[in-house]
Amino acid sequence: MSKAFIAAVIQDSINCTGVAANKAAADLMDAIVKEMKKEGGFTLPSFGTFTVKKTKARKALNPRTGDPVKVKAGKTVRFKASPNLKKAV
């Protein structure tokens, strides 16, 4: 799924211009990101849940050279599909 796909669905659904649909898709994605930053997660009923998880600092290997590399602690996004989505797919 891409932003263009979401914009096309919005455009077909409400019969608006492509520019308006692109703006709506961008605004939707921005709102989801803001909610995830603020609350640490986002749930779309009947679709799934996105959660922000912290990752610890660790050591990894450079695949090209095999040298050890330090990886900083950070954050990542996890997704858990809802039972309805699992049944549909």
C-alpha positions as CSV (number, residue, x, y, z in Angstrom):
1,M,0.0,0.0,0.0
2,S,1.3,3.4,-0.9
3,K,0.2,7.0,-0.5
4,A,-0.8,7.1,-4.1
5,F,-3.0,4.0,-3.6
6,I,-4.7,5.7,-0.6
7,A,-5.2,8.9,-2.6
8,A,-6.7,6.9,-5.5
9,V,-9.2,5.2,-3.1
10,I,-10.1,8.5,-1.6
11,Q,-10.6,10.1,-5.0
12,D,-12.8,7.3,-6.2
13,S,-14.8,7.2,-3.0
14,I,-15.8,10.8,-2.8
15,N,-15.3,11.9,-6.4
16,C,-12.8,14.7,-5.7
17,T,-9.8,15.9,-7.6
18,G,-6.4,14.1,-7.4
19,V,-4.9,17.1,-5.7
20,A,-7.5,17.1,-2.9
21,A,-7.2,13.3,-2.5
22,N,-3.4,13.6,-2.3
23,K,-3.8,16.3,0.4
24,A,-6.3,14.1,2.3
25,A,-3.9,11.1,2.2
26,A,-1.0,13.2,3.4
27,D,-3.1,14.7,6.2
28,L,-4.2,11.2,7.2
29,M,-0.7,9.9,7.4
30,D,0.5,13.0,9.3
31,A,-2.3,12.5,11.8
32,I,-1.4,8.9,12.3
33,V,2.3,9.7,12.9
34,K,1.4,12.5,15.4
35,E,-0.9,10.1,17.3
36,M,1.8,7.5,17.4
37,K,4.4,10.0,18.7
38,K,1.9,11.3,21.3
39,E,0.3,8.1,22.5
40,G,2.9,5.4,21.6
41,G,0.4,3.6,19.3
42,F,-2.5,3.7,16.9
43,T,-5.4,1.3,16.4
44,L,-7.5,1.0,13.3
45,P,-10.5,-1.2,14.2
46,S,-10.9,-4.3,12.0
47,F,-7.4,-3.7,10.6
48,G,-4.8,-3.8,13.4
49,T,-2.7,-2.0,15.9
50,F,0.6,-0.1,15.4
51,T,2.8,0.3,18.5
52,V,6.1,2.1,19.1
53,K,8.7,-0.1,20.8
54,K,12.1,0.9,22.2
55,T,15.1,-1.1,21.0
56,K,18.2,-1.6,23.1
57,A,21.7,-0.7,22.0
58,R,23.5,-3.8,20.7
59,K,26.4,-5.1,18.7
60,A,25.9,-6.3,15.2
61,L,28.1,-7.5,12.3
62,N,28.7,-5.6,9.1
63,P,27.6,-8.1,6.4
64,R,30.2,-6.9,3.9
65,T,33.3,-7.0,6.1
66,G,32.2,-9.0,9.1
67,D,33.5,-6.3,11.5
68,P,31.5,-5.7,14.7
69,V,29.4,-2.5,14.7
70,K,27.7,-0.8,17.6
71,V,24.0,-0.1,17.0
72,K,22.4,2.7,19.0
73,A,19.2,2.3,21.0
74,G,16.2,3.6,19.1
75,K,12.5,3.1,18.4
76,T,10.7,0.9,15.9
77,V,7.1,0.5,14.8
78,R,5.4,-2.9,15.3
79,F,2.1,-4.0,13.7
80,K,-0.3,-6.6,15.0
81,A,-3.1,-7.6,12.6
82,S,-6.7,-7.8,13.9
83,P,-8.5,-11.2,13.8
84,N,-10.8,-9.7,11.1
85,L,-7.9,-8.9,8.9
86,K,-6.3,-12.3,9.4
87,K,-9.6,-14.0,8.4
88,A,-10.0,-11.7,5.3
89,V,-6.4,-12.5,4.1
